[in-house]
Amino acid sequence: MRVAVVPVPRHEPVRDVSCEILVAGGGTGGVAAALAAARRGRSVALIEETDWLGGQMTSQGVSALDEHEHIENFGGTRSYYALRNSIRRHYGTPNPGNCWVSRLAFEPRVALRVIEQMLPPSVSIYRRMKAVGVSTDRARITAVLCLGLDDGKLVRFHPETVIDATELGDLLPLSGAEYVVGAETIAQTGEPQAQPEEPKPHCVQSFTYTFACERRPKGESHVIAKPGKYEHYRDSQPYSLRIEVHGGEIYGEESGWLEYRLYDQMPGTKGGLWTYRRLVCSPHEITMFNWPGNDYRDRSLIGCTPTEAVSALQDAKRVSLGFLYWLQTEMGAPEIRLRPDVMGSADGLSKHPYIRESRRIRAKKTIVEQEVSAHHQKGPRAAHFADSVGVGWYPIDIHRSGPDDVGASCRTRPFQIPLGALIPVRMENLLAGAKNIGTTHITNGCYRLHPVEWNIGEAAGAVAAFALDQHVTPAAVRERPGLLERFQASLLGEGVPLAWPDWG
């Protein structure tokens, strides 16, 4: 349960690499960004701090896709559907786990292989590498210094355009780009579910180490060693199969509790916890655990020292292993066996914690609750964005960071992704390509899911390439109607939907 801290070497020679587009972060958005930019003929360097590309669907272990009810027919990009279809072809079945939360669940390694096959040779991939420094000239990034986490060697990239698709928006403080952290106030955003009096930067959605287990025959025992701080987290989380349903007190909707069982279906539920995010049914039943009980809420990873981050990550691992130990011992399921091979790790936990919320750019356009919430948008769709570069749909779902967080929850209308949310207010050659776009703490809760993050990344890669083609900044693409119209037409040609149909 150790997390390594790698010091930056002071005298190691630096290797210089030039590229047209640098994508920092090889997660869900970063992969889509690199794919889109390469498809448009641009040279791309893609750096990723783990050894697995794919982010939340691979290295973070959330390989039961969080999607909307229309996804089989509409609401994803062509490349996203290509990814899903390749995974299904691997298994020969639409939903290998037959889980009830998603129309597609799978083993993380399968998505990893598909992603690696999708990326063309023109994308130079640098695994186990992290950005540690940024050079700027006024409002432009001129170089990004990266550290090899295994060999300690430094690489300095000289890109024309940079896409920050890191999980925590790492390049924003390094480059001096303006950004927001945590929960805003009602006075700042006008959102009914925002903080009532003062902003809470520490209210960043909880993060989670996921893990996978195999269901073995009754009578077998695969109980793990009791993790440190077990009693503390068992009682303070608390470990439970009950979940609180936030109806949204602001809107007068009912709240309450739903009671689940590990295997059995309880009244009012769609199934047990075991089938909730079950990844495969054969040759063995394997499920993935991503549940409020193993969310880590003690502190955020944003704005802390490396030592504090290590402590938080270690405790987050204890939380998840403790939840497993609780299921095996106090819930009477010693037969469930931890499967480290599924996550590709020694301890059985995901290689990287599942990050729900990042630093967020101060953007040309910030999306607020009133523009997407079903309580404010009474028609079939959310507010219209003339600069749309994609679509998404998911409820606003905030995993609380602690008692100070608002725990917002409400239904949304099918929404669009505005180009302005990807463009910082000042930096000219930097784009947001993941969860770091111009949302609020509230709207991050519906723009953070798999198909939406993929579409965000794809739009970022596409506009980076298009702007280079036109010898303009990404902001100019948005500001000039003729350029915007041509760019949006090119997105449609590549299978990126820009608006939802009216189903009436």
C-alpha positions as CSV (number, residue, x, y, z in Angstrom):
1,M,0.0,0.0,0.0
2,R,2.8,2.4,-0.9
3,V,2.6,5.4,-3.1
4,A,5.9,6.5,-4.6
5,V,7.0,10.1,-4.7
6,V,9.6,10.7,-7.5
7,P,11.8,13.7,-7.0
8,V,12.7,15.8,-10.1
9,P,16.4,15.2,-10.8
10,R,18.4,18.4,-10.8
11,H,21.2,17.5,-13.1
12,E,19.6,15.1,-15.6
13,P,20.0,16.2,-19.2
14,V,16.8,17.2,-20.9
15,R,15.6,15.7,-24.2
16,D,13.8,18.2,-26.4
17,V,10.8,17.0,-28.5
18,S,8.8,19.1,-31.0
19,C,5.2,18.3,-31.8
20,E,2.2,20.2,-33.2
21,I,-0.2,19.1,-30.4
22,L,0.7,17.9,-26.9
23,V,-2.0,16.0,-25.1
24,A,-1.2,15.9,-21.4
25,G,-3.2,13.0,-19.9
26,G,-4.0,9.7,-21.6
27,G,-7.3,9.2,-19.9
28,T,-10.8,9.0,-21.6
29,G,-10.7,12.6,-22.9
30,G,-7.0,12.5,-23.7
31,V,-7.2,9.4,-25.9
32,A,-10.2,10.9,-27.8
33,A,-8.3,14.2,-28.2
34,A,-5.2,12.4,-29.6
35,L,-7.3,10.3,-31.9
36,A,-9.2,13.3,-33.3
37,A,-6.0,15.5,-33.8
38,A,-4.2,12.6,-35.5
39,R,-7.2,11.9,-37.7
40,R,-6.8,15.5,-39.0
41,G,-3.2,14.9,-40.0
42,R,-1.5,16.5,-37.0
43,S,1.6,15.2,-35.2
44,V,0.5,14.4,-31.6
45,A,2.5,13.6,-28.4
46,L,0.4,11.9,-25.7
47,I,1.7,11.6,-22.2
48,E,0.1,9.5,-19.4
49,E,1.3,9.1,-15.9
50,T,0.2,5.4,-15.6
51,D,1.1,2.6,-17.9
52,W,-2.5,2.2,-19.1
53,L,-4.3,4.5,-21.5
54,G,-8.0,5.1,-21.0
55,G,-8.5,6.7,-17.6
56,Q,-11.8,6.1,-16.0
57,M,-12.6,3.0,-18.1
58,T,-9.2,1.3,-17.6
59,S,-6.6,2.5,-15.1
60,Q,-9.4,3.8,-12.8
61,G,-11.3,0.6,-13.1
62,V,-14.8,2.1,-13.9
63,S,-15.3,-0.2,-16.8
64,A,-19.1,-0.3,-16.4
65,L,-19.9,2.7,-18.6
66,D,-22.1,5.5,-17.1
67,E,-24.3,6.4,-20.0
68,H,-27.8,7.6,-20.8
69,E,-30.9,5.7,-21.9
70,H,-30.6,6.6,-25.6
71,I,-26.9,5.6,-26.0
72,E,-27.6,2.6,-28.2
73,N,-29.1,4.8,-30.9
74,F,-27.9,8.4,-30.3
75,G,-25.8,10.6,-28.0
76,G,-22.2,9.4,-28.6
77,T,-19.6,10.2,-31.2
78,R,-18.7,7.8,-34.0
79,S,-15.4,7.0,-32.5
80,Y,-17.0,6.3,-29.1
81,Y,-19.3,3.8,-30.8
82,A,-16.3,2.3,-32.5
83,L,-14.8,1.7,-29.1
84,R,-18.0,0.2,-27.7
85,N,-18.5,-2.0,-30.7
86,S,-14.9,-3.3,-30.6
87,I,-15.3,-4.3,-26.9
88,R,-18.5,-6.1,-27.8
89,R,-16.9,-7.9,-30.7
90,H,-14.2,-9.1,-28.3
91,Y,-16.8,-10.8,-26.1
92,G,-19.3,-11.7,-28.7
93,T,-22.1,-10.3,-26.5
94,P,-23.7,-6.8,-26.0
95,N,-23.1,-6.7,-22.2
96,P,-20.6,-9.3,-20.9
97,G,-21.4,-8.7,-17.3
98,N,-25.2,-8.4,-17.7
99,C,-25.0,-5.7,-15.0
100,W,-28.0,-3.4,-14.3
101,V,-26.3,0.0,-14.1
102,S,-24.9,0.0,-17.6
103,R,-25.6,-1.3,-21.1
104,L,-21.9,-2.2,-21.4
105,A,-19.5,-3.5,-18.8
106,F,-16.2,-5.2,-19.4
107,E,-12.7,-6.0,-18.0
108,P,-10.4,-2.9,-18.1
109,R,-7.7,-4.7,-20.1
110,V,-10.1,-5.2,-23.0
111,A,-10.7,-1.5,-23.4
112,L,-7.0,-0.9,-23.0
113,R,-6.3,-3.2,-26.0
114,V,-9.0,-1.6,-28.1
115,I,-7.7,1.9,-27.4
116,E,-4.2,1.0,-28.3
117,Q,-5.4,-0.5,-31.6
118,M,-7.5,2.7,-32.3
119,L,-4.6,5.1,-31.9
120,P,-2.5,5.5,-35.2
121,P,1.3,5.4,-35.3
122,S,1.3,9.2,-35.8
123,V,0.5,9.5,-32.1
124,S,3.7,9.3,-30.0
125,I,2.8,7.8,-26.7
126,Y,4.8,8.4,-23.5
127,R,3.6,6.3,-20.6
128,R,4.6,6.8,-17.0
129,M,5.3,10.4,-17.7
130,K,4.0,13.5,-15.8
131,A,4.1,17.2,-16.6
132,V,6.1,19.0,-13.9
133,G,6.8,22.4,-15.4
134,V,5.5,24.8,-18.1
135,S,7.2,27.7,-19.9
136,T,5.1,30.6,-21.2
137,D,5.5,33.7,-23.2
138,R,2.7,36.0,-22.2
139,A,-0.5,34.1,-23.0
140,R,1.1,31.2,-24.9
141,I,2.6,28.0,-23.6
142,T,6.0,27.5,-25.3
143,A,7.3,24.3,-23.6
144,V,6.1,21.6,-21.2
145,L,8.6,19.8,-19.0
146,C,7.8,16.2,-18.2
147,L,9.3,13.7,-15.9
148,G,9.7,10.0,-16.6
149,L,8.3,8.3,-13.4
150,D,10.3,5.1,-13.9
151,D,13.7,6.4,-15.1
152,G,13.7,10.0,-13.7
153,K,14.6,11.4,-17.1
154,L,13.2,14.8,-18.3
155,V,11.6,15.5,-21.7
156,R,10.8,19.0,-22.7
157,F,8.0,19.2,-25.3
158,H,7.7,22.2,-27.7
159,P,4.1,22.1,-28.9
160,E,2.1,24.6,-30.9
161,T,-1.1,23.7,-29.0
162,V,-1.5,22.0,-25.6
163,I,-4.5,20.1,-24.4
164,D,-4.8,19.5,-20.7
165,A,-6.6,16.2,-20.3
166,T,-5.0,15.3,-17.0
167,E,-7.3,14.0,-14.3
168,L,-6.7,17.0,-12.0
169,G,-6.0,19.8,-14.4
170,D,-2.3,19.7,-13.7
171,L,-1.2,22.2,-16.4
172,L,-3.5,24.9,-15.1
173,P,-1.4,26.0,-12.1
174,L,1.8,25.2,-13.9
175,S,1.0,27.5,-16.8
176,G,-0.6,30.2,-14.7
177,A,-4.0,29.7,-16.4
178,E,-6.9,31.0,-14.4
179,Y,-9.0,28.2,-12.8
180,V,-11.5,27.4,-10.1
181,V,-11.5,24.7,-7.4
182,G,-14.4,23.3,-5.4
183,A,-17.8,24.7,-4.8
184,E,-19.0,28.1,-5.8
185,T,-21.7,30.2,-4.1
186,I,-25.2,31.1,-5.2
187,A,-24.0,34.7,-5.6
188,Q,-21.3,33.6,-8.0
189,T,-23.2,31.3,-10.3
190,G,-26.9,31.9,-9.5
191,E,-27.3,28.1,-9.0
192,P,-30.0,27.1,-6.5
193,Q,-27.9,24.2,-5.2
194,A,-24.6,26.1,-4.9
195,Q,-23.1,27.0,-1.5
196,P,-25.4,29.5,0.2
197,E,-22.8,31.8,1.8
198,E,-19.2,31.3,0.9
199,P,-17.2,29.3,-1.6
200,K,-15.8,26.0,-0.4
201,P,-12.6,25.2,-2.4
202,H,-12.1,22.0,-0.4
203,C,-15.5,20.7,-1.6
204,V,-14.2,18.6,-4.5
205,Q,-16.1,15.4,-5.2
206,S,-14.8,12.3,-3.4
207,F,-12.5,10.0,-5.3
208,T,-12.4,6.2,-5.2
209,Y,-10.0,3.3,-5.6
210,T,-12.1,0.7,-7.4
211,F,-11.4,-3.1,-7.1
212,A,-12.7,-6.3,-8.8
213,C,-13.7,-9.5,-7.1
214,E,-14.6,-13.0,-8.3
215,R,-17.5,-14.9,-6.8
216,R,-16.3,-18.3,-5.7
217,P,-18.4,-21.2,-4.4
218,K,-19.9,-21.0,-0.9
219,G,-17.6,-22.6,1.6
220,E,-14.4,-21.1,0.2
221,S,-12.7,-18.3,2.2
222,H,-10.6,-15.6,0.6
223,V,-10.7,-13.0,3.4
224,I,-7.9,-10.4,3.0
225,A,-5.8,-9.2,5.9
226,K,-7.6,-6.5,7.9
227,P,-6.4,-3.1,6.6
228,G,-5.1,-0.4,8.9
229,K,-7.7,2.0,10.3
230,Y,-10.4,-0.5,9.6
231,E,-12.6,0.2,12.5
232,H,-12.3,4.0,11.9
233,Y,-13.4,3.8,8.3
234,R,-16.0,1.1,9.0
235,D,-17.8,3.5,11.4
236,S,-17.1,6.9,9.7
237,Q,-17.8,6.1,6.1
238,P,-19.9,4.2,7.2
239,Y,-19.6,0.9,5.5
240,S,-23.1,0.1,4.5
241,L,-25.3,-1.3,1.7
242,R,-27.8,1.5,2.2
243,I,-27.5,4.6,0.0
244,E,-29.0,8.0,0.5
245,V,-31.1,9.2,-2.4
246,H,-30.9,12.9,-2.7
247,G,-34.2,14.1,-4.2
248,G,-33.0,17.7,-4.2
249,E,-34.3,19.6,-1.2
250,I,-34.1,22.8,-3.1
251,Y,-36.8,21.5,-5.5
252,G,-39.0,19.8,-2.9
253,E,-38.3,16.3,-4.2
254,E,-38.4,13.4,-1.9
255,S,-35.1,12.1,-0.4
256,G,-34.6,8.8,1.5
257,W,-32.7,5.6,1.7
258,L,-32.5,2.6,-0.5
259,E,-31.6,-0.7,1.1
260,Y,-29.5,-3.2,-1.0
261,R,-28.1,-6.7,-0.4
262,L,-24.9,-8.1,-1.8
263,Y,-26.6,-10.8,-3.9
264,D,-30.4,-10.5,-3.5
265,Q,-32.7,-7.9,-5.0
266,M,-34.5,-5.7,-2.5
267,P,-37.8,-3.9,-3.1
268,G,-37.4,-0.7,-5.0
269,T,-33.9,-1.6,-6.4
270,K,-32.8,-3.0,-9.7
271,G,-30.7,-5.8,-8.2
272,G,-28.0,-6.5,-5.7
273,L,-24.6,-4.9,-5.3
274,W,-23.0,-7.9,-6.9
275,T,-24.7,-7.4,-10.3
276,Y,-24.7,-3.6,-10.1
277,R,-21.3,-3.3,-11.9
278,R,-20.7,-6.9,-12.8
279,L,-18.0,-7.0,-15.6
280,V,-18.3,-10.5,-16.9
281,C,-20.5,-13.6,-16.2
282,S,-18.2,-16.3,-17.6
283,P,-16.0,-18.2,-17.2
284,H,-16.2,-16.7,-13.7
285,E,-18.4,-14.0,-12.3
286,I,-16.3,-10.9,-11.7
287,T,-17.7,-7.6,-10.4
288,M,-16.2,-4.2,-9.8
289,F,-16.9,-2.2,-6.7
290,N,-17.5,1.6,-7.0
291,W,-19.9,2.4,-4.2
292,P,-20.5,5.2,-1.7
293,G,-19.0,2.9,0.9
294,N,-15.6,3.1,-0.7
295,D,-15.6,6.7,-1.7
296,Y,-12.7,8.6,0.0
297,R,-13.9,11.9,1.5
298,D,-11.3,13.0,4.0
299,R,-9.4,15.4,1.7
300,S,-9.0,16.4,-1.9
301,L,-5.8,15.7,-3.9
302,I,-5.9,19.3,-5.3
303,G,-3.7,21.9,-3.7
304,C,-2.0,19.6,-1.3
305,T,1.7,18.8,-0.8
306,P,3.2,15.6,-2.2
307,T,3.4,14.2,1.3
308,E,-0.3,15.1,2.0
309,A,-1.2,13.5,-1.4
310,V,0.6,10.3,-0.5
311,S,-1.2,10.1,2.9
312,A,-4.6,10.7,1.2
313,L,-3.9,8.0,-1.4
314,Q,-2.8,5.5,1.2
315,D,-5.9,6.2,3.3
316,A,-8.1,5.9,0.2
317,K,-6.7,2.5,-0.4
318,R,-7.4,1.5,3.2
319,V,-11.0,2.7,2.7
320,S,-11.5,0.4,-0.3
321,L,-9.7,-2.6,1.1
322,G,-11.6,-2.1,4.4
323,F,-14.9,-2.1,2.5
324,L,-13.9,-5.5,0.9
325,Y,-12.9,-6.8,4.3
326,W,-16.3,-5.7,5.7
327,L,-18.2,-7.5,2.9
328,Q,-16.2,-10.6,3.5
329,T,-16.4,-10.7,7.3
330,E,-19.3,-8.6,8.7
331,M,-21.6,-9.2,5.6
332,G,-20.8,-12.9,5.5
333,A,-19.2,-13.2,2.0
334,P,-15.8,-14.8,2.5
335,E,-16.2,-16.4,-0.9
336,I,-15.6,-13.2,-2.8
337,R,-12.0,-13.2,-3.9
338,L,-9.9,-10.1,-4.8
339,R,-8.7,-10.3,-8.4
340,P,-5.5,-8.1,-8.7
341,D,-5.0,-9.3,-12.3
342,V,-8.2,-7.5,-13.4
343,M,-6.9,-4.1,-12.3
344,G,-3.3,-4.9,-13.3
345,S,-2.0,-4.0,-9.9
346,A,-0.2,-5.8,-7.0
347,D,-2.7,-4.8,-4.3
348,G,-5.9,-5.5,-6.4
349,L,-7.0,-1.8,-6.4
350,S,-7.2,0.3,-9.6
351,K,-3.9,1.7,-10.8
352,H,-5.2,5.2,-10.4
353,P,-8.1,6.5,-8.2
354,Y,-11.3,7.3,-10.0
355,I,-11.3,11.1,-10.2
356,R,-14.7,12.7,-10.4
357,E,-13.7,16.4,-10.2
358,S,-10.7,18.4,-11.4
359,R,-9.5,21.9,-11.3
360,R,-11.7,23.8,-13.8
361,I,-10.6,26.5,-16.2
362,R,-12.1,29.9,-16.1
363,A,-13.6,29.5,-19.5
364,K,-15.0,31.7,-22.2
365,K,-18.3,29.9,-21.3
366,T,-19.1,28.4,-17.9
367,I,-22.1,26.0,-17.9
368,V,-24.4,26.5,-14.9
369,E,-27.2,24.4,-13.4
370,Q,-30.0,26.5,-14.7
371,E,-28.9,25.7,-18.3
372,V,-29.2,21.9,-17.9
373,S,-31.5,21.1,-15.0
374,A,-34.9,19.7,-15.8
375,H,-36.3,22.1,-13.1
376,H,-35.3,25.1,-15.2
377,Q,-35.4,23.7,-18.8
378,K,-39.0,22.7,-19.4
379,G,-38.7,21.7,-23.0
380,P,-37.3,18.4,-24.3
381,R,-33.7,19.7,-24.3
382,A,-31.4,21.8,-22.2
383,A,-30.4,25.4,-23.1
384,H,-29.1,25.7,-26.7
385,F,-25.5,26.6,-27.3
386,A,-24.8,28.0,-30.7
387,D,-21.1,26.9,-30.4
388,S,-22.0,23.3,-29.6
389,V,-19.2,20.7,-30.2
390,G,-21.1,17.7,-28.9
391,V,-23.8,16.3,-26.7
392,G,-24.3,14.5,-23.5
393,W,-26.8,13.5,-20.9
394,Y,-26.6,12.4,-17.3
395,P,-28.2,13.5,-14.0
396,I,-26.4,16.0,-11.9
397,D,-24.8,13.6,-9.4
398,I,-22.4,15.0,-6.8
399,H,-20.5,12.5,-4.6
400,R,-20.0,14.5,-1.5
401,S,-16.5,15.4,-0.3
402,G,-17.8,15.7,3.3
403,P,-20.3,17.4,5.5
404,D,-19.6,20.9,4.0
405,D,-20.5,19.7,0.5
406,V,-24.0,20.4,-1.0
407,G,-24.7,16.8,-2.2
408,A,-26.6,18.2,-5.2
409,S,-28.7,15.9,-7.3
410,C,-31.3,16.5,-9.9
411,R,-32.5,15.4,-13.3
412,T,-31.2,17.1,-16.4
413,R,-32.4,17.6,-20.0
414,P,-30.2,16.2,-22.8
415,F,-27.5,18.9,-23.1
416,Q,-24.8,20.2,-25.5
417,I,-21.1,20.8,-24.9
418,P,-20.3,24.4,-25.8
419,L,-16.9,25.1,-27.4
420,G,-16.5,28.1,-25.1
421,A,-16.3,25.7,-22.1
422,L,-13.1,24.2,-23.6
423,I,-11.3,27.6,-24.1
424,P,-9.6,29.5,-21.2
425,V,-10.4,33.2,-20.8
426,R,-6.8,34.2,-21.4
427,M,-4.4,31.5,-22.6
428,E,-4.2,31.3,-26.4
429,N,-2.9,27.8,-27.1
430,L,-4.3,25.8,-24.2
431,L,-7.5,23.8,-24.3
432,A,-9.3,21.8,-21.7
433,G,-9.9,18.2,-22.8
434,A,-11.4,16.3,-19.9
435,K,-13.2,17.1,-16.6
436,N,-11.4,20.5,-16.4
437,I,-13.8,22.4,-18.7
438,G,-15.8,25.4,-17.8
439,T,-18.4,23.8,-15.5
440,T,-19.3,24.6,-12.0
441,H,-19.0,22.2,-9.0
442,I,-22.7,21.5,-9.7
443,T,-22.6,20.9,-13.5
444,N,-19.4,18.9,-13.2
445,G,-21.7,16.3,-11.8
446,C,-23.3,15.7,-15.2
447,Y,-20.3,16.5,-17.6
448,R,-17.8,14.0,-16.0
449,L,-19.1,10.7,-17.4
450,H,-17.5,8.4,-20.0
451,P,-19.2,9.4,-23.2
452,V,-19.3,13.1,-22.3
453,E,-15.6,13.2,-21.4
454,W,-14.8,11.3,-24.6
455,N,-16.7,13.9,-26.6
456,I,-15.0,16.8,-24.8
457,G,-11.6,15.3,-25.6
458,E,-12.6,14.6,-29.2
459,A,-13.8,18.2,-29.7
460,A,-10.6,19.6,-28.1
461,G,-8.4,17.5,-30.4
462,A,-10.4,18.5,-33.4
463,V,-10.5,22.3,-32.7
464,A,-6.7,22.2,-32.0
465,A,-6.1,20.7,-35.4
466,F,-8.6,23.0,-37.1
467,A,-7.2,26.1,-35.6
468,L,-3.7,25.2,-36.7
469,D,-5.0,24.6,-40.2
470,Q,-6.5,28.0,-40.2
471,H,-3.5,29.7,-38.5
472,V,-5.8,31.1,-35.8
473,T,-6.3,30.5,-32.1
474,P,-9.1,28.2,-30.9
475,A,-10.8,31.3,-29.5
476,A,-10.9,32.8,-32.9
477,V,-12.7,29.6,-34.2
478,R,-15.5,30.3,-31.8
479,E,-15.6,34.1,-32.3
480,R,-15.7,34.1,-36.1
481,P,-19.1,32.8,-37.4
482,G,-17.7,31.6,-40.7
483,L,-14.9,29.6,-39.0
484,L,-17.3,28.2,-36.4
485,E,-19.7,27.0,-39.0
486,R,-17.0,25.3,-41.0
487,F,-15.6,23.7,-37.9
488,Q,-19.0,22.4,-36.8
489,A,-19.6,21.0,-40.3
490,S,-16.4,19.1,-40.1
491,L,-17.4,17.7,-36.7
492,L,-20.7,16.5,-38.2
493,G,-18.7,14.9,-41.0
494,E,-16.6,13.0,-38.5
495,G,-19.7,11.6,-36.6
496,V,-19.9,14.1,-33.8
497,P,-23.6,15.1,-33.1
498,L,-24.1,18.7,-32.2
499,A,-27.7,18.7,-31.1
500,W,-30.4,16.4,-29.7
501,P,-33.4,15.5,-31.7
502,D,-36.8,16.7,-30.5
503,W,-38.6,13.5,-29.3
504,G,-41.5,15.6,-28.1
